[in-house]
Amino acid sequence: DAERRVGQNFAVGGRNSWRYCDIIEWAMYPSPENPVLVYFRERSTRPSGQGHLFPVLADPVQLRNSMQQRIGEKKRVTGPPSL
């Protein structure tokens, strides 16, 4: 499985390491066409799920395409994030 490691999580401790297969939902706010924030919820940090929200600092089209390809469009949500 592809995964990304970026060091310690400042908020909850532990490594920032999430496998794409563990992401259970994702979204871009206010919209996928004009995102300012990206949200995803994963089960690696805790079995009940942990939500993450971060600013879009990359090419939004490339980021959206990567999320669709690696996580899947069927896991994209349109409502408010579950943090």
C-alpha positions in Angstrom: 0.0 0.0 0.0 1.2 3.5 -0.8 1.5 5.7 2.3 3.0 9.0 3.3 5.1 9.7 6.4 5.7 13.2 7.4 6.9 13.0 11.1 5.1 13.4 14.4 1.5 14.7 14.7 1.7 17.9 16.7 -1.9 17.6 18.0 -2.3 13.9 19.1 1.3 12.6 18.9 2.5 9.6 17.0 3.5 9.4 13.4 1.6 11.0 10.6 1.2 7.8 8.5 -2.0 6.9 6.8 -2.6 4.3 4.1 -5.0 5.2 1.4 -7.0 2.1 2.0 -7.6 3.3 5.6 -9.2 6.6 4.5 -13.0 6.1 4.8 -14.1 9.5 3.5 -12.7 12.7 2.0 -13.9 16.2 0.9 -12.7 19.5 -0.4 -14.3 22.7 0.9 -16.0 24.9 -0.1 -16.1 22.8 -3.3 -13.8 20.4 -5.3 -13.6 23.0 -8.1 -12.4 25.8 -5.8 -11.0 24.1 -2.7 -9.5 26.0 0.3 -9.5 23.1 2.7 -9.1 19.3 2.3 -10.7 16.9 4.8 -10.2 13.2 5.2 -11.2 10.6 7.9 -9.0 7.5 8.5 -9.0 4.5 10.7 -5.2 4.2 11.2 -5.1 6.6 14.2 -8.0 5.1 16.0 -10.5 2.4 15.0 -13.5 4.7 15.3 -11.9 7.1 12.8 -9.9 10.3 13.0 -10.7 13.4 10.9 -8.1 15.7 9.5 -8.5 19.1 8.0 -5.7 21.0 6.2 -5.3 24.0 3.8 -4.8 23.4 0.1 -1.1 24.3 -0.5 -0.7 22.5 -3.8 -2.2 22.6 -7.3 -5.9 22.0 -6.5 -6.7 20.2 -9.7 -3.7 17.8 -9.2 -4.7 17.3 -5.6 -8.3 16.5 -6.5 -7.2 14.1 -9.2 -4.9 12.3 -6.8 -7.6 12.0 -4.1 -10.0 10.6 -6.7 -7.5 8.1 -8.1 -6.0 7.0 -4.8 -9.0 7.0 -2.5 -11.9 6.9 -4.9 -14.8 9.2 -5.8 -17.3 6.9 -4.0 -15.6 7.9 -0.7 -16.0 11.7 -1.3 -18.6 13.3 1.0 -20.4 16.6 0.4 -21.6 17.5 4.0 -19.7 18.9 6.9 -16.5 17.1 8.1 -16.6 14.6 11.0 -13.7 15.8 13.1 
